[in-house]
Amino acid sequence: MSTNTLRHKSHKSRSQPQPLRQAPHVLKYVQDVGQVAAAALLGTTMIASSVLAGGLVGLAISFRNLPDVRVLRNYVPSETSYIYDINGTLLHSLHDEANREVIDIDDMSPHLKRAVLAVEDSYFYSHNGINPSSVGRAMLANVAAGSTVEGGSTITMQLVKNLFLTPERAISRKVAEAVLALRLEQIFSKDEILEMYLNQVYWGHNNYGAETAAQSYFNKSAKDLTLPEAAMIAGLIQAPENYSPFQNYQATKERQAIVLNRMRQLGWISPEEELAAREAPLLIGEVKSFRNSISPYVTDAAVQELKQRFGNEAVLKGGMRVQTTVDLAMQQMAEETVQRHNARIRHVADQMALVAIDPRTHFVKAMVGGVDYQQSQFNRAIQAYRQPGSAFKPFVYYVAFATGRYTPASSIADTPVSYPDGYRYYSPRNYDGGFMGNIPIRTALEVSRNVPAVKLGQAVGVNQIIELCRTLGIKSPMQPVTSLPLGAVDLTPMEMAGAYATFASNGWYSEPTFIVQVSDSSGNVLLDNTPQPQLVLDPWAAASLTDVMQGVIARGTGTAAQIGRPAAGKTGTTDSQRDVWFVGYVPQLSTAVWIGNDNYRPMRGGTTGGTYAAPVWKDFMQRALVNVPVENFRRPSEFVQP
């Protein structure tokens, strides 16, 4: 039976399997216990053996609820799940109690298999599940002591004990263990049993199975273990924490010497090999069972999505291999950028978030949910709903262009206006308190005039703006209020970066995601998020909007975001400076930056998206695009105007 037989028949597994209760097979078990009794008779006196045999047969009759070992054909051991970046770099591993990676027996070092057999069951390949001399010796010792003082368990017996039986120390359990071992050997081959054992056994520090033990103790795969390393790991089985090199290196070496001595006595290694292995230093790794994530905001978000889709049990025990969309190098750039600018802005704001998305795939390339994960695990990139202010205006201008009635050169009046608002009137004001008269739409967006945006919103219809937002993947609640064009809505940085990414791609949309693919440990694909882009915007309108937003950076409110290549973006500042934003893009990357206080405390006067958020955006984009070729946006003239 290959390891595939043991893996993911379903996602139901146990890190510490509880006793399984199946239909009884009493008659067969009585026969098997007869074999146990016969085995016990060897090496003992006839009188003692007769007493033992009679007692064993009596015990066998009572085993009416022993499980059917055939269930192991469909048994799924719990496995650790792993989360990687898009290039295959490990970001995090997660599991319940058991940190385990199931591997085939052919992927285990021959040294490891021999070392384990030498110290645990050197007659494994010659007995039928029980070792007669060991069982007889152990039973006599236990009867004489009146309790279980000696084991005598074979590897097969240890396996059935771990999988089916409780840990109680009693003669009745020992007999049940032997009966089940005999049955197991009738159904599975020796190699299959050894494979199950080596994947099931506990090796200390929450490591279950040979692979995770090898990775934890030596930073290598089980197939690459040397003789000294294999002997050390084999010696841990008896008392993993007591012999752990992380706890007592001297005790580890003494136990290793016992294993090597036994291997030499069996003729499995030469005296010279034993001596060399004893003298070889052990290059110890580190405890990895509960190590921290490299990028916790990213992995937390991935785990949350996985649990919603597959359930907690499958994620913690299902051995998933999760490839995220995140580029670790870019992620680290984003984290370093946030840390660096936090020192600059913390006198006005205590938090920051950054999300970067590839417009060509809508894959999230970097995501920072706060300035310090250790202090706060709240992910502001996807969980903080804050008003975008003027960063919302591009949605209004796109709708205007898409109607075909407006172009960037169209004129709009920046003059006083009032709209009925219940029992009052709503009169939008510009940031500087003044008015500019009739101005081109291009200018109105570049310098972020509020009154023209509200007028344009009324002209095209606020409900049309909301519909556009839904098309762009924004799911946050929205009300068709007159002030919506000024960002009177709560959105997340993820929503803003994703929506702008669709502008950057001239209207091609895929649902933003930070998970590329999920497979089980056997390579079966469970989730495939290969992009399936759809053209959801008018290309001419999207290109026209991008053309105008380039002016925001070139000569408008976003000049602090100039990065020396074509880029488009928009600043955002809310009333009382509670939130400041800069959201912008090049053809290959769309990034949203938000700055504010968690308690909604206003920042000091004069704090704007252009002065605080734009420099963060610039810093990150310049670093992230170092090796990315400069690419021009497509011009509106390349498309047909609606």
C-alpha positions as CSV (number, residue, x, y, z in Angstrom):
1,M,0.0,0.0,0.0
2,S,1.5,3.3,-1.0
3,T,1.2,6.4,1.1
4,N,-1.4,7.6,-1.3
5,T,-3.7,4.9,0.1
6,L,-3.3,6.5,3.5
7,R,-3.7,10.1,2.3
8,H,-6.7,12.2,1.7
9,K,-9.6,9.8,1.1
10,S,-11.4,12.5,2.9
11,H,-10.5,15.5,5.0
12,K,-11.5,13.8,8.2
13,S,-8.5,12.9,10.3
14,R,-7.1,13.0,13.8
15,S,-3.8,14.3,15.1
16,Q,-4.1,11.9,18.1
17,P,-6.5,9.2,16.9
18,Q,-9.0,8.1,19.5
19,P,-10.1,4.5,19.9
20,L,-12.1,3.4,16.9
21,R,-15.2,1.3,17.6
22,Q,-16.4,-1.0,14.8
23,A,-18.4,-4.2,14.5
24,P,-17.0,-7.1,16.5
25,H,-15.1,-10.0,14.8
26,V,-15.1,-12.1,18.0
27,L,-14.5,-15.6,16.7
28,K,-11.5,-14.5,14.7
29,Y,-10.1,-12.6,17.6
30,V,-10.5,-15.6,19.9
31,Q,-8.4,-17.6,17.4
32,D,-5.9,-14.8,17.3
33,V,-5.6,-14.7,21.0
34,G,-5.0,-18.4,20.9
35,Q,-1.9,-17.5,18.8
36,V,-1.0,-14.9,21.4
37,A,-1.3,-17.4,24.2
38,A,0.8,-19.9,22.2
39,A,3.4,-17.3,21.6
40,A,3.5,-16.6,25.3
41,L,4.0,-20.2,26.1
42,L,7.4,-20.2,24.4
43,G,10.3,-19.7,26.8
44,T,8.1,-20.1,30.0
45,T,7.3,-23.1,32.2
46,M,4.4,-25.4,31.3
47,I,2.5,-24.6,34.5
48,A,2.9,-20.8,34.1
49,S,2.0,-21.0,30.5
50,S,-1.2,-23.0,31.1
51,V,-2.3,-20.4,33.6
52,L,-1.5,-17.6,31.2
53,A,-3.2,-19.4,28.2
54,G,-6.4,-20.0,30.1
55,G,-6.4,-16.4,31.3
56,L,-5.8,-15.1,27.8
57,V,-8.6,-17.1,26.2
58,G,-10.9,-15.8,28.9
59,L,-9.8,-12.3,28.2
60,A,-10.4,-12.8,24.5
61,I,-14.0,-13.6,24.9
62,S,-14.5,-10.2,26.6
63,F,-13.1,-8.4,23.5
64,R,-16.4,-8.0,21.8
65,N,-15.8,-4.4,20.7
66,L,-12.4,-4.6,19.2
67,P,-12.2,-2.5,16.0
68,D,-11.8,-3.9,12.5
69,V,-8.3,-3.0,11.4
70,R,-9.4,-3.0,7.8
71,V,-10.6,0.6,8.4
72,L,-6.9,1.5,7.9
73,R,-7.3,1.0,4.2
74,N,-9.2,4.3,4.3
75,Y,-7.5,5.9,7.2
76,V,-6.4,9.5,6.7
77,P,-3.7,10.6,9.1
78,S,-3.7,14.2,10.0
79,E,-1.1,16.3,8.2
80,T,0.4,19.7,8.5
81,S,-0.7,22.3,5.9
82,Y,1.9,24.6,4.3
83,I,1.5,28.1,2.9
84,Y,4.0,29.4,0.3
85,D,4.5,32.6,-1.7
86,I,4.0,32.6,-5.4
87,N,7.6,31.4,-6.0
88,G,7.4,28.5,-3.6
89,T,9.0,30.0,-0.5
90,L,7.5,28.7,2.7
91,L,5.7,31.4,4.6
92,H,3.9,29.4,7.3
93,S,2.9,25.9,8.4
94,L,-0.2,25.2,10.5
95,H,-1.6,22.2,12.2
96,D,-3.6,21.0,15.1
97,E,-1.7,19.0,17.8
98,A,0.1,16.8,15.3
99,N,2.7,18.4,13.0
100,R,3.0,15.7,10.3
101,E,3.9,15.3,6.7
102,V,3.1,11.9,5.3
103,I,5.7,10.4,2.9
104,D,6.3,7.1,1.1
105,I,8.6,4.6,2.8
106,D,10.8,4.8,-0.3
107,D,11.3,8.5,0.6
108,M,12.9,7.6,4.0
109,S,16.6,7.0,4.5
110,P,17.6,3.3,4.7
111,H,19.6,4.3,7.8
112,L,16.5,5.5,9.5
113,K,14.5,2.3,8.8
114,R,17.4,0.1,10.0
115,A,17.9,2.3,13.1
116,V,14.3,2.2,14.1
117,L,14.0,-1.5,13.6
118,A,17.2,-2.1,15.5
119,V,16.1,-0.3,18.7
120,E,12.3,-1.0,18.5
121,D,11.8,-4.3,16.8
122,S,14.8,-6.1,15.2
123,Y,12.7,-9.2,14.3
124,F,10.0,-7.2,12.6
125,Y,10.4,-8.9,9.2
126,S,10.4,-12.4,10.7
127,H,7.4,-12.4,13.2
128,N,3.7,-12.3,12.5
129,G,2.8,-9.2,14.6
130,I,4.1,-10.4,18.0
131,N,7.5,-11.4,19.2
132,P,7.0,-14.7,21.2
133,S,10.0,-14.4,23.5
134,S,9.4,-10.7,24.2
135,V,5.7,-11.2,24.9
136,G,6.3,-14.2,27.2
137,R,9.0,-12.3,29.1
138,A,6.9,-9.2,29.5
139,M,3.8,-11.1,30.6
140,L,5.7,-13.0,33.3
141,A,7.2,-9.8,34.6
142,N,3.8,-8.1,34.6
143,V,2.1,-11.0,36.4
144,A,4.8,-11.1,39.0
145,A,4.6,-7.4,39.6
146,G,0.8,-7.3,39.6
147,S,0.8,-4.4,37.0
148,T,2.3,-3.5,33.6
149,V,6.0,-2.9,34.1
150,E,7.4,-4.2,30.8
151,G,6.2,-3.7,27.3
152,G,7.5,-6.3,24.8
153,S,5.6,-4.5,22.0
154,T,6.5,-5.0,18.4
155,I,6.2,-2.2,15.9
156,T,2.9,-3.6,14.7
157,M,1.6,-3.7,18.3
158,Q,2.8,-0.1,18.9
159,L,1.0,1.0,15.7
160,V,-2.4,-0.5,16.7
161,K,-2.0,0.9,20.2
162,N,-1.5,4.4,18.8
163,L,-4.4,4.1,16.3
164,F,-7.0,2.1,18.1
165,L,-6.4,1.7,21.9
166,T,-6.4,3.9,25.0
167,P,-3.0,4.5,26.7
168,E,-4.1,2.6,29.9
169,R,-1.4,0.2,31.3
170,A,-3.3,-3.1,31.8
171,I,-2.8,-6.7,30.7
172,S,-6.2,-6.7,29.0
173,R,-5.1,-3.9,26.8
174,K,-1.9,-5.6,26.0
175,V,-3.7,-8.7,24.9
176,A,-6.0,-6.6,22.7
177,E,-2.9,-5.0,21.3
178,A,-1.5,-8.3,20.3
179,V,-4.8,-9.5,18.8
180,L,-5.1,-6.5,16.6
181,A,-1.4,-6.8,15.6
182,L,-2.0,-10.3,14.4
183,R,-5.0,-9.1,12.4
184,L,-3.1,-6.2,10.9
185,E,-0.3,-8.4,9.7
186,Q,-2.9,-10.6,7.9
187,I,-4.1,-7.6,5.9
188,F,-1.1,-5.4,5.3
189,S,2.4,-6.2,4.1
190,K,5.4,-5.5,6.3
191,D,6.5,-2.5,4.3
192,E,3.0,-1.0,4.5
193,I,2.9,-1.5,8.3
194,L,6.4,0.1,8.7
195,E,5.4,3.0,6.5
196,M,2.3,3.6,8.6
197,Y,4.3,3.4,11.8
198,L,7.1,5.8,10.7
199,N,4.4,8.3,9.6
200,Q,2.4,7.9,12.7
201,V,5.0,7.8,15.6
202,Y,5.6,10.7,17.9
203,W,9.1,12.2,17.7
204,G,8.9,15.0,20.2
205,H,8.0,18.7,20.1
206,N,4.7,18.1,18.3
207,N,6.5,16.3,15.4
208,Y,4.6,13.3,14.2
209,G,6.1,11.2,11.4
210,A,9.7,10.9,10.2
211,E,9.6,13.8,7.7
212,T,8.7,16.5,10.1
213,A,11.1,15.1,12.7
214,A,13.9,15.2,10.1
215,Q,13.0,18.8,9.1
216,S,12.8,19.9,12.7
217,Y,16.0,18.3,14.1
218,F,18.2,18.6,11.0
219,N,16.6,20.9,8.5
220,K,16.5,18.2,5.9
221,S,14.2,15.6,4.4
222,A,13.9,12.1,6.0
223,K,15.3,10.6,2.8
224,D,18.6,12.5,3.4
225,L,19.3,11.4,7.0
226,T,22.8,10.1,7.6
227,L,23.6,7.2,9.9
228,P,24.4,9.4,13.0
229,E,21.2,11.4,12.4
230,A,19.0,8.4,11.9
231,A,20.3,6.7,15.0
232,M,19.6,9.9,17.0
233,I,16.0,10.2,15.8
234,A,15.4,6.5,16.3
235,G,16.5,6.8,19.9
236,L,13.9,9.5,20.6
237,I,10.9,7.2,20.2
238,Q,11.2,5.7,23.7
239,A,11.0,9.2,25.4
240,P,11.1,12.0,22.8
241,E,11.3,15.0,25.1
242,N,13.7,13.4,27.6
243,Y,16.2,12.5,24.8
244,S,15.6,15.7,22.8
245,P,18.8,17.4,21.7
246,F,16.9,20.7,22.3
247,Q,16.6,19.7,26.0
248,N,19.7,17.6,26.8
249,Y,22.3,17.1,24.1
250,Q,24.4,14.7,26.3
251,A,21.4,12.5,26.9
252,T,20.8,12.5,23.1
253,K,24.3,11.3,22.4
254,E,24.1,8.6,25.0
255,R,20.8,7.3,23.6
256,Q,22.3,7.5,20.1
257,A,25.2,5.3,21.2
258,I,22.7,2.6,22.4
259,V,21.0,2.5,19.0
260,L,24.3,2.4,17.1
261,N,25.6,-0.4,19.4
262,R,22.4,-2.4,18.7
263,M,22.8,-1.9,15.0
264,R,26.4,-3.2,15.2
265,Q,25.4,-6.2,17.3
266,L,22.9,-7.1,14.6
267,G,25.6,-6.8,11.9
268,W,23.8,-4.0,10.2
269,I,26.7,-1.7,10.5
270,S,30.5,-2.3,11.0
271,P,32.4,-1.3,14.1
272,E,34.1,1.4,12.1
273,E,30.7,2.8,11.0
274,E,29.5,2.7,14.6
275,L,32.6,4.6,15.9
276,A,32.4,7.2,13.2
277,A,28.7,7.8,13.8
278,R,29.3,8.2,17.5
279,E,32.0,10.8,17.0
280,A,30.1,12.8,14.4
281,P,28.6,16.0,15.8
282,L,24.9,16.6,15.3
283,L,24.0,19.8,13.5
284,I,20.7,20.4,15.3
285,G,18.0,22.4,13.6
286,E,15.2,24.2,15.5
287,V,11.7,23.5,16.9
288,K,9.4,24.3,14.0
289,S,6.1,23.0,15.1
290,F,4.8,26.3,16.2
291,R,7.1,28.8,14.5
292,N,5.8,32.2,13.5
293,S,4.7,33.1,10.0
294,I,7.1,35.1,7.9
295,S,4.3,37.4,6.8
296,P,1.5,37.0,9.3
297,Y,-1.0,39.5,7.8
298,V,-0.8,37.5,4.5
299,T,-1.0,34.0,6.0
300,D,-3.7,35.0,8.5
301,A,-5.8,36.2,5.6
302,A,-5.1,33.1,3.6
303,V,-6.1,30.8,6.5
304,Q,-9.3,32.8,7.1
305,E,-10.3,32.3,3.4
306,L,-9.3,28.6,3.5
307,K,-11.4,27.9,6.6
308,Q,-14.4,29.6,5.1
309,R,-14.1,27.5,2.0
310,F,-12.9,24.1,3.4
311,G,-13.6,24.2,7.1
312,N,-11.3,24.3,10.1
313,E,-10.6,20.6,10.3
314,A,-9.4,20.4,6.7
315,V,-7.1,23.3,7.1
316,L,-5.5,22.2,10.3
317,K,-5.3,18.5,9.6
318,G,-5.7,18.1,5.8
319,G,-2.1,18.5,4.6
320,M,-2.9,21.3,2.3
321,R,-0.3,22.9,0.0
322,V,-1.4,26.6,-0.4
323,Q,0.3,28.7,-3.0
324,T,-0.4,32.4,-2.4
325,T,-0.2,35.2,-4.9
326,V,2.2,37.2,-2.7
327,D,5.8,37.8,-3.8
328,L,7.8,37.5,-0.6
329,A,10.4,40.0,-1.8
330,M,7.8,42.6,-2.6
331,Q,6.0,41.8,0.6
332,Q,9.1,42.5,2.6
333,M,9.6,45.7,0.7
334,A,6.0,46.7,1.6
335,E,6.5,45.9,5.3
336,E,9.8,47.8,5.4
337,T,8.2,50.8,3.7
338,V,5.4,50.9,6.2
339,Q,7.9,50.6,9.1
340,R,10.1,53.4,7.8
341,H,7.2,55.8,7.2
342,N,5.5,54.9,10.5
343,A,8.4,56.7,12.2
344,R,7.7,59.8,10.1
345,I,3.9,59.9,10.6
346,R,3.3,58.5,14.0
347,H,3.0,62.0,15.5
348,V,-0.3,62.4,13.5
349,A,-1.5,58.8,13.0
350,D,-1.0,55.4,14.6
351,Q,-1.8,53.1,11.7
352,M,-1.1,52.4,8.1
353,A,-2.2,49.8,5.5
354,L,-0.8,48.9,2.0
355,V,-2.1,46.6,-0.7
356,A,-0.5,46.0,-4.0
357,I,-2.3,44.1,-6.8
358,D,-1.1,43.1,-10.3
359,P,-3.6,44.5,-12.8
360,R,-2.9,41.8,-15.3
361,T,-4.0,39.0,-13.0
362,H,-5.6,40.8,-10.0
363,F,-3.2,38.8,-7.8
364,V,-2.4,40.4,-4.5
365,K,1.4,40.8,-4.6
366,A,1.8,42.5,-1.1
367,M,-0.4,43.2,1.8
368,V,0.4,45.0,5.0
369,G,-2.4,45.3,7.5
370,G,-0.8,47.5,10.1
371,V,2.4,49.0,11.5
372,D,3.0,46.2,14.1
373,Y,1.5,42.7,13.9
374,Q,2.7,41.8,17.4
375,Q,0.7,44.7,18.9
376,S,-2.4,44.3,16.8
377,Q,-3.4,41.4,14.5
378,F,-6.3,43.4,13.1
379,N,-5.7,43.5,9.3
380,R,-6.6,47.0,8.2
381,A,-6.0,46.1,4.5
382,I,-9.0,43.9,4.4
383,Q,-10.9,44.5,7.6
384,A,-10.8,48.3,8.2
385,Y,-13.7,50.1,6.5
386,R,-12.7,53.8,6.1
387,Q,-13.9,56.6,4.0
388,P,-11.8,57.1,0.8
389,G,-12.5,60.8,0.4
390,S,-11.4,62.2,-3.0
391,A,-9.8,58.8,-3.9
392,F,-13.4,57.8,-4.7
393,K,-13.8,60.5,-7.4
394,P,-12.3,58.4,-10.3
395,F,-15.4,56.2,-10.1
396,V,-17.6,59.3,-10.8
397,Y,-15.4,60.5,-13.7
398,Y,-15.3,57.0,-15.3
399,V,-19.1,56.9,-15.4
400,A,-19.2,60.3,-17.0
401,F,-16.7,59.3,-19.7
402,A,-18.5,56.0,-20.3
403,T,-21.8,57.8,-21.0
404,G,-20.2,59.3,-24.1
405,R,-21.4,62.8,-23.1
406,Y,-18.2,63.9,-21.5
407,T,-14.5,63.9,-22.3
408,P,-11.5,65.1,-20.3
409,A,-11.7,68.4,-22.2
410,S,-15.4,68.9,-21.4
411,S,-16.2,72.0,-19.2
412,I,-17.8,71.8,-15.8
413,A,-18.8,74.6,-13.5
414,D,-16.9,74.9,-10.2
415,T,-19.6,77.2,-8.7
416,P,-21.8,77.2,-5.6
417,V,-24.7,74.7,-5.6
418,S,-27.2,73.3,-3.1
419,Y,-29.2,70.1,-3.2
420,P,-32.3,69.2,-1.0
421,D,-31.3,66.9,1.8
422,G,-34.3,66.0,3.9
423,Y,-35.4,69.1,5.7
424,R,-32.1,70.9,4.8
425,Y,-29.9,71.6,1.9
426,Y,-26.6,70.1,1.1
427,S,-24.0,72.6,-0.2
428,P,-20.7,70.9,-1.2
429,R,-17.5,72.9,-0.6
430,N,-14.0,72.7,-2.0
431,Y,-11.1,72.0,0.2
432,D,-9.8,75.6,-0.1
433,G,-13.2,77.1,0.4
434,G,-13.2,78.9,-3.0
435,F,-14.5,78.3,-6.5
436,M,-12.7,78.3,-9.9
437,G,-15.7,78.8,-12.2
438,N,-15.9,76.9,-15.5
439,I,-12.9,74.5,-15.8
440,P,-12.1,71.4,-17.8
441,I,-13.0,68.1,-16.3
442,R,-9.3,67.2,-16.5
443,T,-8.4,70.1,-14.2
444,A,-11.3,69.4,-11.8
445,L,-9.9,65.9,-11.1
446,E,-6.2,66.8,-11.2
447,V,-6.7,69.4,-8.4
448,S,-9.5,67.5,-6.7
449,R,-12.3,70.0,-6.8
450,N,-15.3,68.7,-4.8
451,V,-18.1,70.8,-6.2
452,P,-17.6,69.6,-9.9
453,A,-17.5,65.9,-8.7
454,V,-20.8,66.3,-6.9
455,K,-22.4,68.0,-9.9
456,L,-21.1,65.3,-12.2
457,G,-22.4,62.6,-9.9
458,Q,-25.9,64.2,-10.1
459,A,-25.6,64.5,-13.9
460,V,-24.7,60.8,-14.5
461,G,-26.7,59.4,-11.5
462,V,-25.4,58.2,-8.2
463,N,-27.0,54.8,-8.7
464,Q,-24.9,54.4,-11.9
465,I,-21.8,55.1,-9.8
466,I,-22.8,52.4,-7.3
467,E,-23.4,49.9,-10.1
468,L,-19.9,50.6,-11.4
469,C,-18.4,49.9,-8.0
470,R,-20.2,46.6,-7.9
471,T,-18.8,45.8,-11.4
472,L,-15.3,46.5,-10.0
473,G,-15.8,44.0,-7.2
474,I,-16.5,46.5,-4.4
475,K,-19.0,44.7,-2.0
476,S,-19.2,47.2,0.8
477,P,-22.6,48.7,1.5
478,M,-23.3,52.0,-0.3
479,Q,-26.2,54.5,-0.1
480,P,-27.1,56.7,-3.1
481,V,-26.5,59.9,-1.2
482,T,-25.6,63.2,-2.9
483,S,-22.2,63.3,-1.2
484,L,-21.2,59.8,-2.4
485,P,-18.8,61.3,-5.1
486,L,-16.8,62.8,-2.3
487,G,-16.2,59.3,-0.7
488,A,-19.1,59.2,1.7
489,V,-18.8,55.4,2.0
490,D,-16.6,53.0,3.9
491,L,-14.3,50.9,1.8
492,T,-11.2,48.7,2.5
493,P,-7.7,49.3,1.0
494,M,-8.1,45.9,-0.8
495,E,-11.3,47.1,-2.5
496,M,-9.6,50.4,-3.6
497,A,-6.5,48.7,-4.9
498,G,-8.6,46.1,-6.8
499,A,-10.9,48.6,-8.4
500,Y,-8.0,50.8,-9.5
501,A,-6.3,47.7,-10.9
502,T,-9.2,47.3,-13.4
503,F,-8.7,50.9,-14.5
504,A,-5.0,50.1,-15.0
505,S,-5.8,47.1,-17.2
506,N,-8.2,49.2,-19.4
507,G,-11.3,47.5,-18.0
508,W,-10.2,43.8,-17.7
509,Y,-11.3,42.4,-14.3
510,S,-10.7,39.3,-12.3
511,E,-11.7,38.9,-8.7
512,P,-8.7,39.9,-6.5
513,T,-7.3,37.0,-4.6
514,F,-4.2,36.1,-2.5
515,I,-4.5,32.4,-3.2
516,V,-3.3,30.9,-6.5
517,Q,-3.9,27.3,-5.9
518,V,-4.6,24.8,-3.1
519,S,-3.8,21.1,-3.4
520,D,-3.6,18.2,-1.0
521,S,-0.4,16.4,-0.1
522,S,-0.8,14.0,-3.0
523,G,-1.0,16.8,-5.5
524,N,-4.7,16.7,-6.1
525,V,-5.9,20.3,-6.9
526,L,-8.6,21.4,-4.5
527,L,-8.8,25.1,-5.6
528,D,-7.5,26.8,-8.8
529,N,-7.7,30.6,-8.9
530,T,-6.2,30.9,-12.4
531,P,-7.3,34.3,-13.6
532,Q,-10.3,34.4,-15.9
533,P,-10.3,38.1,-16.9
534,Q,-13.5,39.7,-18.3
535,L,-13.8,43.0,-20.0
536,V,-16.2,44.9,-17.8
537,L,-15.4,48.5,-18.6
538,D,-15.4,50.6,-21.8
539,P,-11.7,50.7,-22.8
540,W,-11.9,54.3,-24.1
541,A,-13.4,55.6,-20.9
542,A,-10.9,53.6,-18.8
543,A,-8.0,55.0,-20.9
544,S,-9.4,58.5,-20.7
545,L,-9.6,58.3,-16.9
546,T,-6.0,57.0,-16.7
547,D,-4.9,59.8,-18.9
548,V,-6.5,62.4,-16.6
549,M,-5.1,60.6,-13.4
550,Q,-1.6,60.9,-14.8
551,G,-2.1,64.6,-14.5
552,V,-2.9,64.2,-10.8
553,I,0.7,63.0,-10.3
554,A,2.3,65.2,-12.9
555,R,0.8,68.6,-11.8
556,G,-2.1,68.0,-9.4
557,T,-2.5,67.0,-5.8
558,G,-0.3,63.9,-6.1
559,T,3.0,65.4,-7.2
560,A,4.7,63.8,-4.2
561,A,4.0,60.4,-5.9
562,Q,6.1,61.0,-9.0
563,I,8.3,57.9,-9.6
564,G,10.0,58.8,-12.9
565,R,7.8,56.7,-15.1
566,P,4.2,56.9,-16.4
567,A,1.8,56.5,-13.4
568,A,-1.7,57.4,-12.6
569,G,-3.3,57.9,-9.2
570,K,-5.5,59.9,-6.9
571,T,-5.2,61.4,-3.4
572,G,-7.9,61.1,-0.8
573,T,-8.5,63.2,2.3
574,T,-11.6,63.0,4.4
575,D,-13.3,65.7,6.5
576,S,-11.4,66.5,9.7
577,Q,-8.4,64.5,8.3
578,R,-9.6,61.2,9.8
579,D,-8.3,59.2,6.8
580,V,-5.8,60.0,4.1
581,W,-5.1,57.9,1.0
582,F,-3.1,57.6,-2.1
583,V,-4.2,55.0,-4.6
584,G,-2.3,54.7,-7.9
585,Y,-1.0,52.4,-10.6
586,V,1.3,51.6,-13.4
587,P,0.3,49.0,-16.0
588,Q,2.0,46.3,-13.9
589,L,1.0,47.2,-10.3
590,S,-1.8,49.0,-8.5
591,T,-1.2,50.0,-4.9
592,A,-3.4,51.6,-2.2
593,V,-2.0,53.3,0.9
594,W,-4.2,54.3,3.8
595,I,-3.1,56.3,6.9
596,G,-5.2,57.0,10.0
597,N,-6.0,56.3,13.6
598,D,-7.7,53.2,14.8
599,N,-10.0,55.2,17.1
600,Y,-10.9,57.6,14.3
601,R,-9.2,60.5,16.0
602,P,-8.6,63.3,13.5
603,M,-5.1,64.0,12.4
604,R,-3.8,67.5,12.7
605,G,-4.8,70.2,10.2
606,G,-3.1,70.2,6.9
607,T,-2.7,66.4,6.8
608,T,-3.6,65.3,3.3
609,G,-3.2,62.3,1.1
610,G,-0.8,64.2,-1.0
611,T,1.5,65.1,1.9
612,Y,1.4,61.8,3.9
613,A,0.2,58.9,1.9
614,A,1.7,59.8,-1.5
615,P,5.3,59.6,-0.3
616,V,4.6,56.1,1.1
617,W,3.2,55.0,-2.2
618,K,6.2,56.5,-4.1
619,D,8.7,54.8,-1.8
620,F,7.1,51.4,-2.2
621,M,6.5,51.7,-5.9
622,Q,10.1,52.7,-6.7
623,R,11.4,49.8,-4.8
624,A,8.9,47.3,-6.2
625,L,9.4,48.3,-9.8
626,V,13.2,48.4,-9.9
627,N,13.5,45.4,-12.2
628,V,10.2,46.0,-14.0
629,P,10.4,47.6,-17.5
630,V,8.9,51.0,-18.0
631,E,5.6,50.6,-19.8
632,N,3.4,53.4,-21.2
633,F,-0.4,53.4,-20.8
634,R,-2.5,52.9,-23.9
635,R,-3.9,56.2,-25.0
636,P,-7.6,56.9,-25.5
637,S,-7.0,57.5,-29.2
638,E,-6.3,53.8,-29.5
639,F,-9.9,53.0,-28.7
640,V,-13.3,53.9,-30.1
641,Q,-15.2,56.6,-28.1
642,P,-18.7,55.5,-27.0
